[in-house]
Amino acid sequence: MSATDTYARFVRPILFSLPPETAHHLALRCLRAASHLPFALRALHSFQPPARPKTLFGINFPNPIGLAAGFDKNGVALPAWAALGFGFIEIGTVTAKAQAGNPRPRIFRYPQQEALINRLGFNNDGADVVAARLRSLRRSGRWPGIPVGINIGKSKITPIEEAADDYLLSFRLLREFADYVVLNVSSPNTPDLRTLQGHGALDRLVRAVQKENQASRKPILVKIAPDLLLSDLEQILATCEENGIAGIIATNTTLDHAAIPTALDQAGGLSGRPLRGKSAEFVRAITAHSRLPVIASGGISGVASAKEKLEAGAQLLQVYTGYVYRGPGLLREIVQGL
Ligand SMILES: Cc1cc2nc3c(=O)[nH]c(=O)nc-3n(C[C@H](O)[C@H](O)[C@H](O)COP(=O)(O)O)c2cc1C
């Protein structure tokens, strides 16, 4: 039996018998604990996919499949993700101020659609606590041997007009730990955040961060929503190119819930299988209109959906919802099938 079959038959039923956020915390607690235990890390190694190296932004990735933002928002289990065989990890979204996020329940499963809806609202420990955690990890000698991206966003209480200062605070605290930094302007669960994708606002934000980045010279990426109009997308790409942005992450979750029966629908961002086609379209549109490298995110849950994104022009891939449904065997399945 393959690792994905074993997960689907024995592990997923246990996790899915729990409320989604409880299951998430349980899985993360196990991985956090495993991160401190050499024998547990060795056991997780059994899921490693074969090497398939790739260099992008001058960074070496052992394989092209990363963990998407939001799974390990606070960076608590980096050694475990590396042991499981991810080619890179993106922690966050981290905000300048610690925040609790929206009231629970705020994650919903749709097994028939292999989808999730979430309206977490950037629950995270805040940039200073995450920076302290990463510093202590580095000092402990357990820093993972794979690239780490850090995804930053705006604190809810910061007015949208002051967004750039909020991002800058997180950027200053976290950049030293990041192989690349992502400006998340596309989460649907922080009021007005997506207005930062608008021309003037994005230009101001990106300029401010790049000014601060002159000494550190980290690759800065922008993560976009799949609900943009093509004309908006072209404008975003132009702004990114003008300001030396290293790449685009396409895409975040969608507000298009057409795939979900109305009676079961919930407010929030939809991810997983129903997002697959839309995000592939965005990858295609980006590579057609610009030379910016793309990290694809959205509905990748097996070989076909991964190949589709690469054929659309993506350089690297990220998984989240597909990993929840398919489990740790997914990485080997995809890398072997590419
Ligand atoms: C529960 C949950 C929380 C998420 N949190 C974040 C986040 O904090 N920041 C972010 O940029 N994306 C976040 N995302 C979006 C994912 O990173 C990813 O872009 C999106 O889910 C599409 O990929 P998928 O279909 O493989 O899940 C979250 C997604 C889910 C399902």
The ligand as a Tripos MOL2 file, in Angstrom:
@<TRIPOS>MOLECULE
LIG
   31    33     1     0     0
SMALL
NO_CHARGES

@<TRIPOS>ATOM
      1 C1         -6.1260   27.0800    6.6790 C.3       1 LIG1
      2 C2         -5.3350   27.9190    5.7000 C.ar      1 LIG1
      3 C3         -4.5760   28.9930    6.1720 C.ar      1 LIG1
      4 C4         -3.8580   29.7760    5.2750 C.ar      1 LIG1
      5 N1         -3.0890   30.8220    5.7490 N.ar      1 LIG1
      6 C5         -2.3610   31.5640    4.8810 C.ar      1 LIG1
      7 C6         -1.5350   32.6150    5.3510 C.ar      1 LIG1
      8 O1         -1.4230   32.8720    6.5510 O.2       1 LIG1
      9 N2         -0.8490   33.3360    4.4310 N.ar      1 LIG1
     10 C7         -0.8940   33.0870    3.0890 C.ar      1 LIG1
     11 O2         -0.2370   33.7520    2.3080 O.2       1 LIG1
     12 N3         -1.6610   32.0710    2.6210 N.ar      1 LIG1
     13 C8         -2.3880   31.3170    3.4860 C.ar      1 LIG1
     14 N4         -3.1540   30.2950    3.0070 N.ar      1 LIG1
     15 C9         -3.1930   30.0550    1.5550 C.3       1 LIG1
     16 C10        -2.2230   28.9590    1.1370 C.3       1 LIG1
     17 O3         -0.8970   29.3310    1.3760 O.3       1 LIG1
     18 C11        -2.3840   28.6510   -0.3690 C.3       1 LIG1
     19 O4         -1.9240   29.7620   -1.1150 O.3       1 LIG1
     20 C12        -3.8170   28.3560   -0.7820 C.3       1 LIG1
     21 O5         -4.4510   27.5710    0.1920 O.3       1 LIG1
     22 C13        -3.9000   27.6360   -2.1290 C.3       1 LIG1
     23 O6         -3.1830   26.4370   -2.1140 O.3       1 LIG1
     24 P1         -3.8770   24.9870   -1.8570 P.3       1 LIG1
     25 O7         -5.0380   24.8770   -2.7870 O.co2     1 LIG1
     26 O8         -2.7720   24.0040   -2.0820 O.co2     1 LIG1
     27 O9         -4.3290   25.0030   -0.4270 O.co2     1 LIG1
     28 C14        -3.8890   29.4990    3.8870 C.ar      1 LIG1
     29 C15        -4.6560   28.4060    3.4370 C.ar      1 LIG1
     30 C16        -5.3680   27.6190    4.3170 C.ar      1 LIG1
     31 C17        -6.1620   26.4660    3.7770 C.3       1 LIG1
@<TRIPOS>BOND
     1     1     2 1
     2     2     3 ar
     3     2    30 ar
     4     3     4 ar
     5     4     5 ar
     6     4    28 ar
     7     5     6 ar
     8     6     7 ar
     9     6    13 1
    10     7     8 2
    11     7     9 ar
    12     9    10 ar
    13    10    11 2
    14    10    12 ar
    15    12    13 ar
    16    13    14 ar
    17    14    15 1
    18    14    28 ar
    19    15    16 1
    20    16    17 1
    21    16    18 1
    22    18    19 1
    23    18    20 1
    24    20    21 1
    25    20    22 1
    26    22    23 1
    27    23    24 1
    28    24    25 2
    29    24    26 1
    30    24    27 1
    31    28    29 ar
    32    29    30 ar
    33    30    31 1
@<TRIPOS>SUBSTRUCTURE
     1 LIG1         1 GROUP 0 **** ****
